[in-house]
């Protein structure tokens, strides 16, 4: 059980860094002129095109994080199986 404590601390540390990076939200004004015009024109007169643009950006941002998280969970689960079988085989010796 104590083998996983340092890994748990690393996971908590990485989660804290991830939360802190999302908590800081600087105002950024560096975007291409086409995106600027599309976003400005999309919000005039109650249009919801800007909301769709934002949803698309969030979708494109979320997919890589979900893939990396899935790969990390699979790796962790396989690592845990190898460690538990190694401990079980060393106890039988």
Phi and psi restraints in degrees (range 20) as a CNS / XPLOR table:
assign (resid 1 and name C) (resid 2 and name N)
       (resid 2 and name CA) (resid 2 and name C) 1.0 -70.0 20.0 2
assign (resid 2 and name N) (resid 2 and name CA)
       (resid 2 and name C) (resid 3 and name N) 1.0 -13.0 20.0 2
assign (resid 2 and name C) (resid 3 and name N)
       (resid 3 and name CA) (resid 3 and name C) 1.0 -67.1 20.0 2
assign (resid 3 and name N) (resid 3 and name CA)
       (resid 3 and name C) (resid 4 and name N) 1.0 -33.5 20.0 2
assign (resid 3 and name C) (resid 4 and name N)
       (resid 4 and name CA) (resid 4 and name C) 1.0 -86.4 20.0 2
assign (resid 4 and name N) (resid 4 and name CA)
       (resid 4 and name C) (resid 5 and name N) 1.0 -6.7 20.0 2
assign (resid 4 and name C) (resid 5 and name N)
       (resid 5 and name CA) (resid 5 and name C) 1.0 -62.6 20.0 2
assign (resid 5 and name N) (resid 5 and name CA)
       (resid 5 and name C) (resid 6 and name N) 1.0 -47.2 20.0 2
assign (resid 5 and name C) (resid 6 and name N)
       (resid 6 and name CA) (resid 6 and name C) 1.0 -62.2 20.0 2
assign (resid 6 and name N) (resid 6 and name CA)
       (resid 6 and name C) (resid 7 and name N) 1.0 -35.9 20.0 2
assign (resid 6 and name C) (resid 7 and name N)
       (resid 7 and name CA) (resid 7 and name C) 1.0 -67.1 20.0 2
assign (resid 7 and name N) (resid 7 and name CA)
       (resid 7 and name C) (resid 8 and name N) 1.0 -37.8 20.0 2
assign (resid 7 and name C) (resid 8 and name N)
       (resid 8 and name CA) (resid 8 and name C) 1.0 -63.3 20.0 2
assign (resid 8 and name N) (resid 8 and name CA)
       (resid 8 and name C) (resid 9 and name N) 1.0 -39.7 20.0 2
assign (resid 8 and name C) (resid 9 and name N)
       (resid 9 and name CA) (resid 9 and name C) 1.0 -64.1 20.0 2
assign (resid 9 and name N) (resid 9 and name CA)
       (resid 9 and name C) (resid 10 and name N) 1.0 -39.5 20.0 2
assign (resid 9 and name C) (resid 10 and name N)
       (resid 10 and name CA) (resid 10 and name C) 1.0 -65.2 20.0 2
assign (resid 10 and name N) (resid 10 and name CA)
       (resid 10 and name C) (resid 11 and name N) 1.0 -41.2 20.0 2
assign (resid 10 and name C) (resid 11 and name N)
       (resid 11 and name CA) (resid 11 and name C) 1.0 -64.3 20.0 2
assign (resid 11 and name N) (resid 11 and name CA)
       (resid 11 and name C) (resid 12 and name N) 1.0 -43.7 20.0 2
assign (resid 11 and name C) (resid 12 and name N)
       (resid 12 and name CA) (resid 12 and name C) 1.0 -63.2 20.0 2
assign (resid 12 and name N) (resid 12 and name CA)
       (resid 12 and name C) (resid 13 and name N) 1.0 -41.1 20.0 2
assign (resid 12 and name C) (resid 13 and name N)
       (resid 13 and name CA) (resid 13 and name C) 1.0 -62.4 20.0 2
assign (resid 13 and name N) (resid 13 and name CA)
       (resid 13 and name C) (resid 14 and name N) 1.0 -45.6 20.0 2
assign (resid 13 and name C) (resid 14 and name N)
       (resid 14 and name CA) (resid 14 and name C) 1.0 -64.6 20.0 2
assign (resid 14 and name N) (resid 14 and name CA)
       (resid 14 and name C) (resid 15 and name N) 1.0 -37.8 20.0 2
assign (resid 14 and name C) (resid 15 and name N)
       (resid 15 and name CA) (resid 15 and name C) 1.0 -65.3 20.0 2
assign (resid 15 and name N) (resid 15 and name CA)
       (resid 15 and name C) (resid 16 and name N) 1.0 -39.0 20.0 2
assign (resid 15 and name C) (resid 16 and name N)
       (resid 16 and name CA) (resid 16 and name C) 1.0 -64.4 20.0 2
assign (resid 16 and name N) (resid 16 and name CA)
       (resid 16 and name C) (resid 17 and name N) 1.0 -40.1 20.0 2
assign (resid 16 and name C) (resid 17 and name N)
       (resid 17 and name CA) (resid 17 and name C) 1.0 -64.6 20.0 2
assign (resid 17 and name N) (resid 17 and name CA)
       (resid 17 and name C) (resid 18 and name N) 1.0 -40.8 20.0 2
assign (resid 17 and name C) (resid 18 and name N)
       (resid 18 and name CA) (resid 18 and name C) 1.0 -63.3 20.0 2
assign (resid 18 and name N) (resid 18 and name CA)
       (resid 18 and name C) (resid 19 and name N) 1.0 -44.5 20.0 2
assign (resid 18 and name C) (resid 19 and name N)
       (resid 19 and name CA) (resid 19 and name C) 1.0 -64.9 20.0 2
assign (resid 19 and name N) (resid 19 and name CA)
       (resid 19 and name C) (resid 20 and name N) 1.0 -41.5 20.0 2
assign (resid 19 and name C) (resid 20 and name N)
       (resid 20 and name CA) (resid 20 and name C) 1.0 -65.5 20.0 2
assign (resid 20 and name N) (resid 20 and name CA)
       (resid 20 and name C) (resid 21 and name N) 1.0 -35.8 20.0 2
assign (resid 20 and name C) (resid 21 and name N)
       (resid 21 and name CA) (resid 21 and name C) 1.0 -69.4 20.0 2
assign (resid 21 and name N) (resid 21 and name CA)
       (resid 21 and name C) (resid 22 and name N) 1.0 -30.9 20.0 2
assign (resid 21 and name C) (resid 22 and name N)
       (resid 22 and name CA) (resid 22 and name C) 1.0 -81.5 20.0 2
assign (resid 22 and name N) (resid 22 and name CA)
       (resid 22 and name C) (resid 23 and name N) 1.0 -22.7 20.0 2
assign (resid 22 and name C) (resid 23 and name N)
       (resid 23 and name CA) (resid 23 and name C) 1.0 -72.9 20.0 2
assign (resid 23 and name N) (resid 23 and name CA)
       (resid 23 and name C) (resid 24 and name N) 1.0 -31.9 20.0 2
assign (resid 23 and name C) (resid 24 and name N)
       (resid 24 and name CA) (resid 24 and name C) 1.0 -84.4 20.0 2
assign (resid 24 and name N) (resid 24 and name CA)
       (resid 24 and name C) (resid 25 and name N) 1.0 119.8 20.0 2
assign (resid 24 and name C) (resid 25 and name N)
       (resid 25 and name CA) (resid 25 and name C) 1.0 -129.3 20.0 2
assign (resid 25 and name N) (resid 25 and name CA)
       (resid 25 and name C) (resid 26 and name N) 1.0 82.5 20.0 2
assign (resid 25 and name C) (resid 26 and name N)
       (resid 26 and name CA) (resid 26 and name C) 1.0 -72.9 20.0 2
assign (resid 26 and name N) (resid 26 and name CA)
       (resid 26 and name C) (resid 27 and name N) 1.0 153.5 20.0 2
assign (resid 26 and name C) (resid 27 and name N)
       (resid 27 and name CA) (resid 27 and name C) 1.0 -80.4 20.0 2
assign (resid 27 and name N) (resid 27 and name CA)
       (resid 27 and name C) (resid 28 and name N) 1.0 121.4 20.0 2
assign (resid 27 and name C) (resid 28 and name N)
       (resid 28 and name CA) (resid 28 and name C) 1.0 -115.5 20.0 2
assign (resid 28 and name N) (resid 28 and name CA)
       (resid 28 and name C) (resid 29 and name N) 1.0 131.1 20.0 2
assign (resid 28 and name C) (resid 29 and name N)
       (resid 29 and name CA) (resid 29 and name C) 1.0 -120.4 20.0 2
assign (resid 29 and name N) (resid 29 and name CA)
       (resid 29 and name C) (resid 30 and name N) 1.0 22.6 20.0 2
assign (resid 29 and name C) (resid 30 and name N)
       (resid 30 and name CA) (resid 30 and name C) 1.0 -104.8 20.0 2
assign (resid 30 and name N) (resid 30 and name CA)
       (resid 30 and name C) (resid 31 and name N) 1.0 96.3 20.0 2
assign (resid 30 and name C) (resid 31 and name N)
       (resid 31 and name CA) (resid 31 and name C) 1.0 -146.9 20.0 2
assign (resid 31 and name N) (resid 31 and name CA)
       (resid 31 and name C) (resid 32 and name N) 1.0 163.3 20.0 2
assign (resid 31 and name C) (resid 32 and name N)
       (resid 32 and name CA) (resid 32 and name C) 1.0 -70.7 20.0 2
assign (resid 32 and name N) (resid 32 and name CA)
       (resid 32 and name C) (resid 33 and name N) 1.0 157.7 20.0 2
assign (resid 32 and name C) (resid 33 and name N)
       (resid 33 and name CA) (resid 33 and name C) 1.0 -65.5 20.0 2
assign (resid 33 and name N) (resid 33 and name CA)
       (resid 33 and name C) (resid 34 and name N) 1.0 -31.6 20.0 2
assign (resid 33 and name C) (resid 34 and name N)
       (resid 34 and name CA) (resid 34 and name C) 1.0 -66.2 20.0 2
assign (resid 34 and name N) (resid 34 and name CA)
       (resid 34 and name C) (resid 35 and name N) 1.0 -41.1 20.0 2
assign (resid 34 and name C) (resid 35 and name N)
       (resid 35 and name CA) (resid 35 and name C) 1.0 -67.0 20.0 2
assign (resid 35 and name N) (resid 35 and name CA)
       (resid 35 and name C) (resid 36 and name N) 1.0 -40.0 20.0 2
assign (resid 35 and name C) (resid 36 and name N)
       (resid 36 and name CA) (resid 36 and name C) 1.0 -62.2 20.0 2
assign (resid 36 and name N) (resid 36 and name CA)
       (resid 36 and name C) (resid 37 and name N) 1.0 -47.6 20.0 2
assign (resid 36 and name C) (resid 37 and name N)
       (resid 37 and name CA) (resid 37 and name C) 1.0 -64.8 20.0 2
assign (resid 37 and name N) (resid 37 and name CA)
       (resid 37 and name C) (resid 38 and name N) 1.0 -42.5 20.0 2
assign (resid 37 and name C) (resid 38 and name N)
       (resid 38 and name CA) (resid 38 and name C) 1.0 -62.2 20.0 2
assign (resid 38 and name N) (resid 38 and name CA)
       (resid 38 and name C) (resid 39 and name N) 1.0 -43.8 20.0 2
assign (resid 38 and name C) (resid 39 and name N)
       (resid 39 and name CA) (resid 39 and name C) 1.0 -68.2 20.0 2
assign (resid 39 and name N) (resid 39 and name CA)
       (resid 39 and name C) (resid 40 and name N) 1.0 -40.0 20.0 2
assign (resid 39 and name C) (resid 40 and name N)
       (resid 40 and name CA) (resid 40 and name C) 1.0 -69.3 20.0 2
assign (resid 40 and name N) (resid 40 and name CA)
       (resid 40 and name C) (resid 41 and name N) 1.0 -44.3 20.0 2
assign (resid 40 and name C) (resid 41 and name N)
       (resid 41 and name CA) (resid 41 and name C) 1.0 -70.9 20.0 2
assign (resid 41 and name N) (resid 41 and name CA)
       (resid 41 and name C) (resid 42 and name N) 1.0 -28.0 20.0 2
assign (resid 41 and name C) (resid 42 and name N)
       (resid 42 and name CA) (resid 42 and name C) 1.0 -73.0 20.0 2
assign (resid 42 and name N) (resid 42 and name CA)
       (resid 42 and name C) (resid 43 and name N) 1.0 -19.6 20.0 2
assign (resid 42 and name C) (resid 43 and name N)
       (resid 43 and name CA) (resid 43 and name C) 1.0 -99.9 20.0 2
assign (resid 43 and name N) (resid 43 and name CA)
       (resid 43 and name C) (resid 44 and name N) 1.0 -5.9 20.0 2
assign (resid 43 and name C) (resid 44 and name N)
       (resid 44 and name CA) (resid 44 and name C) 1.0 -75.6 20.0 2
assign (resid 44 and name N) (resid 44 and name CA)
       (resid 44 and name C) (resid 45 and name N) 1.0 146.5 20.0 2
assign (resid 44 and name C) (resid 45 and name N)
       (resid 45 and name CA) (resid 45 and name C) 1.0 57.4 20.0 2
assign (resid 45 and name N) (resid 45 and name CA)
       (resid 45 and name C) (resid 46 and name N) 1.0 31.1 20.0 2
assign (resid 45 and name C) (resid 46 and name N)
       (resid 46 and name CA) (resid 46 and name C) 1.0 78.1 20.0 2
assign (resid 46 and name N) (resid 46 and name CA)
       (resid 46 and name C) (resid 47 and name N) 1.0 12.2 20.0 2
assign (resid 46 and name C) (resid 47 and name N)
       (resid 47 and name CA) (resid 47 and name C) 1.0 -67.9 20.0 2
assign (resid 47 and name N) (resid 47 and name CA)
       (resid 47 and name C) (resid 48 and name N) 1.0 151.1 20.0 2
assign (resid 47 and name C) (resid 48 and name N)
       (resid 48 and name CA) (resid 48 and name C) 1.0 -108.7 20.0 2
assign (resid 48 and name N) (resid 48 and name CA)
       (resid 48 and name C) (resid 49 and name N) 1.0 20.6 20.0 2
assign (resid 48 and name C) (resid 49 and name N)
       (resid 49 and name CA) (resid 49 and name C) 1.0 -66.8 20.0 2
assign (resid 49 and name N) (resid 49 and name CA)
       (resid 49 and name C) (resid 50 and name N) 1.0 -33.7 20.0 2
assign (resid 49 and name C) (resid 50 and name N)
       (resid 50 and name CA) (resid 50 and name C) 1.0 -63.9 20.0 2
assign (resid 50 and name N) (resid 50 and name CA)
       (resid 50 and name C) (resid 51 and name N) 1.0 -37.4 20.0 2
assign (resid 50 and name C) (resid 51 and name N)
       (resid 51 and name CA) (resid 51 and name C) 1.0 -64.7 20.0 2
assign (resid 51 and name N) (resid 51 and name CA)
       (resid 51 and name C) (resid 52 and name N) 1.0 -39.7 20.0 2
assign (resid 51 and name C) (resid 52 and name N)
       (resid 52 and name CA) (resid 52 and name C) 1.0 -65.1 20.0 2
assign (resid 52 and name N) (resid 52 and name CA)
       (resid 52 and name C) (resid 53 and name N) 1.0 -38.5 20.0 2
assign (resid 52 and name C) (resid 53 and name N)
       (resid 53 and name CA) (resid 53 and name C) 1.0 -62.5 20.0 2
assign (resid 53 and name N) (resid 53 and name CA)
       (resid 53 and name C) (resid 54 and name N) 1.0 -43.8 20.0 2
assign (resid 53 and name C) (resid 54 and name N)
       (resid 54 and name CA) (resid 54 and name C) 1.0 -64.3 20.0 2
assign (resid 54 and name N) (resid 54 and name CA)
       (resid 54 and name C) (resid 55 and name N) 1.0 -41.0 20.0 2
assign (resid 54 and name C) (resid 55 and name N)
       (resid 55 and name CA) (resid 55 and name C) 1.0 -63.7 20.0 2
assign (resid 55 and name N) (resid 55 and name CA)
       (resid 55 and name C) (resid 56 and name N) 1.0 -37.8 20.0 2
assign (resid 55 and name C) (resid 56 and name N)
       (resid 56 and name CA) (resid 56 and name C) 1.0 -64.6 20.0 2
assign (resid 56 and name N) (resid 56 and name CA)
       (resid 56 and name C) (resid 57 and name N) 1.0 -39.2 20.0 2
assign (resid 56 and name C) (resid 57 and name N)
       (resid 57 and name CA) (resid 57 and name C) 1.0 -65.1 20.0 2
assign (resid 57 and name N) (resid 57 and name CA)
       (resid 57 and name C) (resid 58 and name N) 1.0 -43.8 20.0 2
assign (resid 57 and name C) (resid 58 and name N)
       (resid 58 and name CA) (resid 58 and name C) 1.0 -63.0 20.0 2
assign (resid 58 and name N) (resid 58 and name CA)
       (resid 58 and name C) (resid 59 and name N) 1.0 -41.5 20.0 2
assign (resid 58 and name C) (resid 59 and name N)
       (resid 59 and name CA) (resid 59 and name C) 1.0 -60.8 20.0 2
assign (resid 59 and name N) (resid 59 and name CA)
       (resid 59 and name C) (resid 60 and name N) 1.0 -47.2 20.0 2
assign (resid 59 and name C) (resid 60 and name N)
       (resid 60 and name CA) (resid 60 and name C) 1.0 -65.7 20.0 2
assign (resid 60 and name N) (resid 60 and name CA)
       (resid 60 and name C) (resid 61 and name N) 1.0 -29.5 20.0 2
assign (resid 60 and name C) (resid 61 and name N)
       (resid 61 and name CA) (resid 61 and name C) 1.0 -76.7 20.0 2
assign (resid 61 and name N) (resid 61 and name CA)
       (resid 61 and name C) (resid 62 and name N) 1.0 -36.8 20.0 2
assign (resid 61 and name C) (resid 62 and name N)
       (resid 62 and name CA) (resid 62 and name C) 1.0 -75.0 20.0 2
assign (resid 62 and name N) (resid 62 and name CA)
       (resid 62 and name C) (resid 63 and name N) 1.0 -35.0 20.0 2
assign (resid 62 and name C) (resid 63 and name N)
       (resid 63 and name CA) (resid 63 and name C) 1.0 -59.3 20.0 2
assign (resid 63 and name N) (resid 63 and name CA)
       (resid 63 and name C) (resid 64 and name N) 1.0 -48.3 20.0 2
assign (resid 63 and name C) (resid 64 and name N)
       (resid 64 and name CA) (resid 64 and name C) 1.0 -61.9 20.0 2
assign (resid 64 and name N) (resid 64 and name CA)
       (resid 64 and name C) (resid 65 and name N) 1.0 -37.6 20.0 2
assign (resid 64 and name C) (resid 65 and name N)
       (resid 65 and name CA) (resid 65 and name C) 1.0 -65.1 20.0 2
assign (resid 65 and name N) (resid 65 and name CA)
       (resid 65 and name C) (resid 66 and name N) 1.0 -40.2 20.0 2
assign (resid 65 and name C) (resid 66 and name N)
       (resid 66 and name CA) (resid 66 and name C) 1.0 -66.1 20.0 2
assign (resid 66 and name N) (resid 66 and name CA)
       (resid 66 and name C) (resid 67 and name N) 1.0 -40.4 20.0 2
assign (resid 66 and name C) (resid 67 and name N)
       (resid 67 and name CA) (resid 67 and name C) 1.0 -64.5 20.0 2
assign (resid 67 and name N) (resid 67 and name CA)
       (resid 67 and name C) (resid 68 and name N) 1.0 -44.5 20.0 2
assign (resid 67 and name C) (resid 68 and name N)
       (resid 68 and name CA) (resid 68 and name C) 1.0 -65.0 20.0 2
assign (resid 68 and name N) (resid 68 and name CA)
       (resid 68 and name C) (resid 69 and name N) 1.0 -39.4 20.0 2
assign (resid 68 and name C) (resid 69 and name N)
       (resid 69 and name CA) (resid 69 and name C) 1.0 -63.7 20.0 2
assign (resid 69 and name N) (resid 69 and name CA)
       (resid 69 and name C) (resid 70 and name N) 1.0 -43.7 20.0 2
assign (resid 69 and name C) (resid 70 and name N)
       (resid 70 and name CA) (resid 70 and name C) 1.0 -61.7 20.0 2
assign (resid 70 and name N) (resid 70 and name CA)
       (resid 70 and name C) (resid 71 and name N) 1.0 -44.2 20.0 2
assign (resid 70 and name C) (resid 71 and name N)
       (resid 71 and name CA) (resid 71 and name C) 1.0 -63.8 20.0 2
assign (resid 71 and name N) (resid 71 and name CA)
       (resid 71 and name C) (resid 72 and name N) 1.0 -40.6 20.0 2
assign (resid 71 and name C) (resid 72 and name N)
       (resid 72 and name CA) (resid 72 and name C) 1.0 -64.2 20.0 2
assign (resid 72 and name N) (resid 72 and name CA)
       (resid 72 and name C) (resid 73 and name N) 1.0 -39.7 20.0 2
assign (resid 72 and name C) (resid 73 and name N)
       (resid 73 and name CA) (resid 73 and name C) 1.0 -66.9 20.0 2
assign (resid 73 and name N) (resid 73 and name CA)
       (resid 73 and name C) (resid 74 and name N) 1.0 -41.5 20.0 2
assign (resid 73 and name C) (resid 74 and name N)
       (resid 74 and name CA) (resid 74 and name C) 1.0 -62.6 20.0 2
assign (resid 74 and name N) (resid 74 and name CA)
       (resid 74 and name C) (resid 75 and name N) 1.0 -43.0 20.0 2
assign (resid 74 and name C) (resid 75 and name N)
       (resid 75 and name CA) (resid 75 and name C) 1.0 -62.7 20.0 2
assign (resid 75 and name N) (resid 75 and name CA)
       (resid 75 and name C) (resid 76 and name N) 1.0 -44.2 20.0 2
assign (resid 75 and name C) (resid 76 and name N)
       (resid 76 and name CA) (resid 76 and name C) 1.0 -63.4 20.0 2
assign (resid 76 and name N) (resid 76 and name CA)
       (resid 76 and name C) (resid 77 and name N) 1.0 -42.7 20.0 2
assign (resid 76 and name C) (resid 77 and name N)
       (resid 77 and name CA) (resid 77 and name C) 1.0 -64.6 20.0 2
assign (resid 77 and name N) (resid 77 and name CA)
       (resid 77 and name C) (resid 78 and name N) 1.0 -42.2 20.0 2
assign (resid 77 and name C) (resid 78 and name N)
       (resid 78 and name CA) (resid 78 and name C) 1.0 -66.9 20.0 2
assign (resid 78 and name N) (resid 78 and name CA)
       (resid 78 and name C) (resid 79 and name N) 1.0 -38.1 20.0 2
assign (resid 78 and name C) (resid 79 and name N)
       (resid 79 and name CA) (resid 79 and name C) 1.0 -63.1 20.0 2
assign (resid 79 and name N) (resid 79 and name CA)
       (resid 79 and name C) (resid 80 and name N) 1.0 -41.7 20.0 2
assign (resid 79 and name C) (resid 80 and name N)
       (resid 80 and name CA) (resid 80 and name C) 1.0 -65.7 20.0 2
assign (resid 80 and name N) (resid 80 and name CA)
       (resid 80 and name C) (resid 81 and name N) 1.0 -38.8 20.0 2
assign (resid 80 and name C) (resid 81 and name N)
       (resid 81 and name CA) (resid 81 and name C) 1.0 -64.2 20.0 2
assign (resid 81 and name N) (resid 81 and name CA)
       (resid 81 and name C) (resid 82 and name N) 1.0 -42.7 20.0 2
assign (resid 81 and name C) (resid 82 and name N)
       (resid 82 and name CA) (resid 82 and name C) 1.0 -63.7 20.0 2
assign (resid 82 and name N) (resid 82 and name CA)
       (resid 82 and name C) (resid 83 and name N) 1.0 -41.4 20.0 2
assign (resid 82 and name C) (resid 83 and name N)
       (resid 83 and name CA) (resid 83 and name C) 1.0 -66.9 20.0 2
assign (resid 83 and name N) (resid 83 and name CA)
       (resid 83 and name C) (resid 84 and name N) 1.0 -42.3 20.0 2
assign (resid 83 and name C) (resid 84 and name N)
       (resid 84 and name CA) (resid 84 and name C) 1.0 -69.3 20.0 2
assign (resid 84 and name N) (resid 84 and name CA)
       (resid 84 and name C) (resid 85 and name N) 1.0 -36.0 20.0 2
assign (resid 84 and name C) (resid 85 and name N)
       (resid 85 and name CA) (resid 85 and name C) 1.0 -70.6 20.0 2
assign (resid 85 and name N) (resid 85 and name CA)
       (resid 85 and name C) (resid 86 and name N) 1.0 -34.2 20.0 2
assign (resid 85 and name C) (resid 86 and name N)
       (resid 86 and name CA) (resid 86 and name C) 1.0 -66.9 20.0 2
assign (resid 86 and name N) (resid 86 and name CA)
       (resid 86 and name C) (resid 87 and name N) 1.0 -39.7 20.0 2
assign (resid 86 and name C) (resid 87 and name N)
       (resid 87 and name CA) (resid 87 and name C) 1.0 -68.1 20.0 2
assign (resid 87 and name N) (resid 87 and name CA)
       (resid 87 and name C) (resid 88 and name N) 1.0 -39.2 20.0 2
assign (resid 87 and name C) (resid 88 and name N)
       (resid 88 and name CA) (resid 88 and name C) 1.0 -66.7 20.0 2
assign (resid 88 and name N) (resid 88 and name CA)
       (resid 88 and name C) (resid 89 and name N) 1.0 -39.8 20.0 2
assign (resid 88 and name C) (resid 89 and name N)
       (resid 89 and name CA) (resid 89 and name C) 1.0 -70.3 20.0 2
assign (resid 89 and name N) (resid 89 and name CA)
       (resid 89 and name C) (resid 90 and name N) 1.0 -32.6 20.0 2
assign (resid 89 and name C) (resid 90 and name N)
       (resid 90 and name CA) (resid 90 and name C) 1.0 -73.7 20.0 2
assign (resid 90 and name N) (resid 90 and name CA)
       (resid 90 and name C) (resid 91 and name N) 1.0 -25.9 20.0 2
assign (resid 90 and name C) (resid 91 and name N)
       (resid 91 and name CA) (resid 91 and name C) 1.0 -74.1 20.0 2
assign (resid 91 and name N) (resid 91 and name CA)
       (resid 91 and name C) (resid 92 and name N) 1.0 -27.3 20.0 2
assign (resid 91 and name C) (resid 92 and name N)
       (resid 92 and name CA) (resid 92 and name C) 1.0 -79.7 20.0 2
assign (resid 92 and name N) (resid 92 and name CA)
       (resid 92 and name C) (resid 93 and name N) 1.0 -16.7 20.0 2
